[in-house]
């Protein structure tokens, strides 16, 4: 996952440099608009395969200084892990075979962004991952209901870079470092989710309406 992020970062930097056009932000500027992208996700500690999902949502940004902004994002995406090898795990006395964990997320991101120059910025913050409709699909015994076994809210730290192409368009690349385990207190959670945390590499494109 981290190697994928570094490779994507190199490509991101090259593209941004080729399209460089200096901009100048001003204090108290405010922007909002839609945000779309793709997300590569996987759960840690389970040994499963990752997958790709769309990202859909919106953002709000406020410049407290020409080089410093704060913002919030509301994004929908997916998470989980595929083809997890269960070893000797059984369910109702039967071996379950390989299984998949699927989750939908409503992400509420709080972003602090520092501009290295007029276009490039580094950012971090806090990401609240609200889990919707978690699902566990097994090869041998069908779907297992894990709604009551999964924590409703996950927490991660976004680490990334963004580039303002022009006043209307910007792109961003981020790695979400999961901090909270998704397993609840039930026996099913301990068996299927173990100590799994979320991890994501996300590329997004935002359109910016200046509202102030």
C-alpha positions as a Markdown table, in Angstrom:
| # | Residue | x | y | z |
|---|---|---|---|---|
| 1 | Unk | 0.0 | 0.0 | 0.0 |
| 2 | Unk | 2.8 | 2.5 | 0.9 |
| 3 | Unk | 4.8 | 1.6 | -2.2 |
| 4 | Unk | 1.6 | 2.2 | -4.3 |
| 5 | Unk | 1.3 | 5.6 | -2.7 |
| 6 | Unk | 4.9 | 6.5 | -3.4 |
| 7 | Unk | 4.6 | 5.5 | -7.0 |
| 8 | Unk | 1.4 | 7.5 | -7.4 |
| 9 | Unk | 3.1 | 10.5 | -5.7 |
| 10 | Unk | 6.0 | 10.4 | -8.2 |
| 11 | Unk | 3.5 | 10.4 | -11.1 |
| 12 | Unk | 1.4 | 13.1 | -9.4 |
| 13 | Unk | 4.5 | 15.4 | -9.1 |
| 14 | Unk | 5.6 | 14.9 | -12.7 |
| 15 | Unk | 2.1 | 15.8 | -14.0 |
| 16 | Unk | 1.8 | 18.8 | -11.7 |
| 17 | Unk | 5.2 | 20.2 | -12.8 |
| 18 | Unk | 4.3 | 19.8 | -16.5 |
| 19 | Unk | 1.1 | 21.8 | -16.0 |
| 20 | Unk | 2.6 | 24.4 | -13.6 |
| 21 | Unk | 0.9 | 27.8 | -13.6 |
| 22 | Unk | 1.4 | 30.0 | -10.6 |
| 23 | Unk | -1.6 | 31.1 | -8.6 |
| 24 | Unk | -2.0 | 33.4 | -5.7 |
| 25 | Unk | -4.4 | 32.7 | -2.9 |
| 26 | Unk | -5.5 | 35.5 | -0.5 |
| 27 | Unk | -6.5 | 35.6 | 3.1 |
| 28 | Unk | -10.2 | 34.9 | 3.9 |
| 29 | Unk | -10.9 | 33.3 | 0.5 |
| 30 | Unk | -13.5 | 30.6 | 0.6 |
| 31 | Unk | -14.2 | 27.8 | -1.9 |
| 32 | Unk | -16.6 | 24.9 | -2.1 |
| 33 | Unk | -17.6 | 22.4 | -4.7 |
| 34 | Unk | -17.9 | 18.7 | -5.8 |
| 35 | Unk | -15.1 | 16.2 | -5.5 |
| 36 | Unk | -14.7 | 12.9 | -7.4 |
| 37 | Unk | -12.0 | 10.3 | -7.5 |
| 38 | Unk | -10.9 | 6.7 | -7.0 |
| 39 | Unk | -9.8 | 4.9 | -3.9 |
| 40 | Unk | -7.6 | 1.8 | -3.5 |
| 41 | Unk | -8.4 | 0.2 | -0.2 |
| 42 | Unk | -7.5 | -2.8 | 2.0 |
| 43 | Unk | -7.8 | -3.9 | 5.6 |
| 44 | Unk | -4.6 | -4.5 | 7.6 |
| 45 | Unk | -3.7 | -7.8 | 9.3 |
| 46 | Unk | -6.1 | -10.0 | 7.4 |
| 47 | Unk | -3.8 | -11.0 | 4.5 |
| 48 | Unk | -6.6 | -10.2 | 1.9 |
| 49 | Unk | -6.5 | -8.4 | -1.4 |
| 50 | Unk | -7.3 | -4.8 | -1.9 |
| 51 | Unk | -9.7 | -3.3 | -4.4 |
| 52 | Unk | -10.7 | -0.1 | -6.1 |
| 53 | Unk | -13.9 | 2.0 | -5.6 |
| 54 | Unk | -15.2 | 5.4 | -6.7 |
| 55 | Unk | -15.1 | 8.5 | -4.4 |
| 56 | Unk | -18.0 | 10.9 | -4.6 |
| 57 | Unk | -18.6 | 14.0 | -2.4 |
| 58 | Unk | -17.9 | 17.6 | -1.8 |
| 59 | Unk | -15.5 | 20.0 | -0.1 |
| 60 | Unk | -15.2 | 23.4 | 1.7 |
| 61 | Unk | -12.0 | 25.3 | 2.0 |
| 62 | Unk | -11.2 | 28.5 | 3.9 |
| 63 | Unk | -7.8 | 30.4 | 3.7 |
| 64 | Unk | -6.7 | 31.7 | 7.0 |
| 65 | Unk | -3.6 | 33.0 | 5.3 |
| 66 | Unk | -2.2 | 32.9 | 1.7 |
| 67 | Unk | -0.2 | 29.8 | 2.6 |
| 68 | Unk | -2.6 | 28.1 | 5.1 |
| 69 | Unk | -6.1 | 26.8 | 4.7 |
| 70 | Unk | -8.5 | 24.7 | 6.7 |
| 71 | Unk | -11.3 | 22.7 | 5.3 |
| 72 | Unk | -13.9 | 19.9 | 5.5 |
| 73 | Unk | -14.9 | 17.1 | 3.1 |
| 74 | Unk | -17.9 | 14.8 | 3.0 |
| 75 | Unk | -17.1 | 11.8 | 0.9 |
| 76 | Unk | -18.7 | 8.4 | 0.1 |
| 77 | Unk | -16.5 | 5.5 | -0.8 |
| 78 | Unk | -16.0 | 1.8 | 0.0 |
| 79 | Unk | -13.5 | -0.3 | 2.1 |
| 80 | Unk | -12.8 | -3.9 | 3.1 |
| 81 | Unk | -10.7 | -6.8 | 1.9 |
| 82 | Unk | -11.1 | -9.6 | -0.5 |
| 83 | Unk | -10.2 | -13.3 | -0.6 |
| 84 | Unk | -9.1 | -13.6 | 3.0 |
| 85 | Unk | -7.8 | -17.0 | 3.8 |
| 86 | Unk | -9.5 | -18.1 | 7.0 |
| 87 | Unk | -7.3 | -21.1 | 8.0 |
| 88 | Unk | -9.3 | -23.3 | 10.4 |
| 89 | Unk | -12.2 | -20.8 | 11.0 |
| 90 | Unk | -15.6 | -22.4 | 11.1 |
| 91 | Unk | -19.2 | -21.0 | 11.3 |
| 92 | Unk | -21.9 | -23.2 | 12.7 |
| 93 | Unk | -19.5 | -26.1 | 12.6 |
| 94 | Unk | -18.6 | -25.7 | 8.9 |
| 95 | Unk | -15.4 | -24.4 | 7.3 |
| 96 | Unk | -16.2 | -21.1 | 5.7 |
| 97 | Unk | -13.5 | -21.0 | 2.9 |
| 98 | Unk | -12.1 | -17.7 | 1.7 |
| 99 | Unk | -14.2 | -14.7 | 2.6 |
| 100 | Unk | -14.6 | -11.0 | 1.7 |
| 101 | Unk | -15.3 | -8.1 | 4.0 |
| 102 | Unk | -17.2 | -5.2 | 2.4 |
| 103 | Unk | -18.0 | -1.8 | 3.9 |
| 104 | Unk | -19.5 | 1.5 | 2.7 |
| 105 | Unk | -18.1 | 4.7 | 4.3 |
| 106 | Unk | -19.4 | 8.2 | 4.7 |
| 107 | Unk | -16.1 | 10.0 | 5.4 |
| 108 | Unk | -16.0 | 13.3 | 7.2 |
| 109 | Unk | -12.6 | 14.8 | 6.7 |
| 110 | Unk | -11.1 | 17.8 | 8.5 |
| 111 | Unk | -8.1 | 19.1 | 6.6 |
| 112 | Unk | -5.2 | 21.4 | 7.4 |
| 113 | Unk | -3.3 | 22.4 | 4.3 |
| 114 | Unk | 0.1 | 24.3 | 4.0 |
| 115 | Unk | 1.1 | 25.7 | 0.6 |
| 116 | Unk | 4.8 | 25.2 | -0.2 |
| 117 | Unk | 4.3 | 27.5 | -3.2 |
| 118 | Unk | 1.4 | 29.0 | -5.0 |
| 119 | Unk | 0.2 | 25.6 | -6.3 |
| 120 | Unk | 1.6 | 22.8 | -4.3 |
| 121 | Unk | 0.4 | 22.0 | -0.7 |
| 122 | Unk | 0.9 | 19.4 | 1.9 |
| 123 | Unk | -2.0 | 18.4 | 4.1 |
| 124 | Unk | -3.0 | 16.3 | 7.1 |
| 125 | Unk | -6.0 | 16.3 | 9.4 |
| 126 | Unk | -8.5 | 13.8 | 10.8 |
| 127 | Unk | -10.8 | 11.5 | 9.0 |
| 128 | Unk | -14.0 | 10.1 | 10.6 |
| 129 | Unk | -15.1 | 6.9 | 8.8 |
| 130 | Unk | -18.8 | 6.2 | 9.4 |
| 131 | Unk | -19.5 | 2.6 | 8.5 |
| 132 | Unk | -22.6 | 1.7 | 6.5 |
| 133 | Unk | -23.9 | -1.8 | 5.7 |
| 134 | Unk | -20.9 | -3.9 | 6.5 |
| 135 | Unk | -21.0 | -7.3 | 4.9 |
| 136 | Unk | -19.1 | -10.6 | 5.1 |
| 137 | Unk | -19.4 | -13.0 | 2.2 |
| 138 | Unk | -18.0 | -16.5 | 2.6 |
| 139 | Unk | -17.2 | -19.2 | -0.1 |
| 140 | Unk | -19.0 | -22.1 | 1.7 |
| 141 | Unk | -21.7 | -20.8 | 4.0 |
| 142 | Unk | -22.9 | -17.6 | 2.2 |
| 143 | Unk | -23.3 | -14.2 | 3.8 |
| 144 | Unk | -22.7 | -13.7 | 7.5 |
| 145 | Unk | -24.4 | -10.7 | 9.2 |
| 146 | Unk | -21.6 | -8.7 | 10.9 |
| 147 | Unk | -23.5 | -5.4 | 11.4 |
| 148 | Unk | -23.5 | -5.8 | 15.2 |
| 149 | Unk | -19.8 | -7.0 | 15.2 |
| 150 | Unk | -18.3 | -3.9 | 13.5 |
| 151 | Unk | -17.6 | -0.6 | 15.1 |
| 152 | Unk | -19.8 | 2.1 | 13.6 |
| 153 | Unk | -17.0 | 4.7 | 13.4 |
| 154 | Unk | -13.4 | 4.4 | 12.3 |
| 155 | Unk | -10.6 | 7.0 | 12.6 |
| 156 | Unk | -7.7 | 7.6 | 10.3 |
| 157 | Unk | -5.2 | 10.4 | 9.6 |
| 158 | Unk | -5.0 | 11.6 | 6.0 |
| 159 | Unk | -1.5 | 12.4 | 4.7 |
| 160 | Unk | -1.2 | 13.9 | 1.3 |
| 161 | Unk | -0.3 | 16.5 | -1.4 |
| 162 | Unk | -2.6 | 18.7 | -3.5 |
| 163 | Unk | -2.0 | 20.8 | -6.6 |
| 164 | Unk | -4.1 | 23.7 | -7.8 |
| 165 | Unk | -4.2 | 23.5 | -11.6 |
| 166 | Unk | -6.0 | 26.8 | -11.9 |
| 167 | Unk | -8.6 | 28.8 | -9.8 |
| 168 | Unk | -11.3 | 26.2 | -10.7 |
| 169 | Unk | -9.6 | 22.8 | -10.6 |
| 170 | Unk | -7.4 | 21.0 | -8.1 |
| 171 | Unk | -6.1 | 17.5 | -7.7 |
| 172 | Unk | -5.1 | 15.6 | -4.6 |
| 173 | Unk | -3.4 | 12.4 | -3.6 |
| 174 | Unk | -3.6 | 11.1 | 0.0 |
| 175 | Unk | -2.8 | 8.0 | 2.1 |
| 176 | Unk | -5.2 | 7.4 | 5.0 |
| 177 | Unk | -3.5 | 5.8 | 8.0 |
| 178 | Unk | -6.0 | 3.8 | 10.0 |
| 179 | Unk | -5.9 | 4.3 | 13.8 |
| 180 | Unk | -8.9 | 2.4 | 15.1 |
| 181 | Unk | -9.7 | -1.4 | 14.9 |
| 182 | Unk | -13.0 | -2.2 | 13.3 |
| 183 | Unk | -13.7 | -5.3 | 15.4 |
| 184 | Unk | -16.3 | -5.0 | 18.2 |
| 185 | Unk | -16.5 | -7.1 | 21.3 |
| 186 | Unk | -18.3 | -10.1 | 19.9 |
| 187 | Unk | -16.7 | -13.5 | 19.2 |
| 188 | Unk | -17.5 | -13.1 | 15.5 |
| 189 | Unk | -15.6 | -9.8 | 15.3 |
| 190 | Unk | -12.5 | -11.3 | 16.9 |
| 191 | Unk | -12.6 | -14.3 | 14.5 |
| 192 | Unk | -13.3 | -12.5 | 11.2 |
| 193 | Unk | -11.8 | -9.0 | 11.7 |
| 194 | Unk | -9.0 | -9.7 | 14.2 |
| 195 | Unk | -7.1 | -6.4 | 14.6 |
| 196 | Unk | -8.0 | -5.0 | 11.2 |
| 197 | Unk | -7.7 | -1.3 | 10.5 |
| 198 | Unk | -8.5 | 0.6 | 7.4 |
| 199 | Unk | -5.9 | 1.8 | 4.9 |
| 200 | Unk | -6.6 | 3.8 | 1.7 |
| 201 | Unk | -4.8 | 5.5 | -1.2 |
| 202 | Unk | -7.1 | 8.1 | -2.7 |
| 203 | Unk | -6.7 | 10.2 | -5.9 |
| 204 | Unk | -9.3 | 13.0 | -6.3 |
| 205 | Unk | -10.3 | 15.9 | -8.5 |
| 206 | Unk | -12.1 | 18.9 | -7.1 |
| 207 | Unk | -14.0 | 21.7 | -8.8 |
| 208 | Unk | -13.9 | 25.0 | -6.9 |
| 209 | Unk | -16.6 | 27.7 | -6.7 |
| 210 | Unk | -15.3 | 30.8 | -4.9 |
| 211 | Unk | -17.9 | 31.9 | -2.5 |
| 212 | Unk | -15.9 | 34.7 | -0.8 |
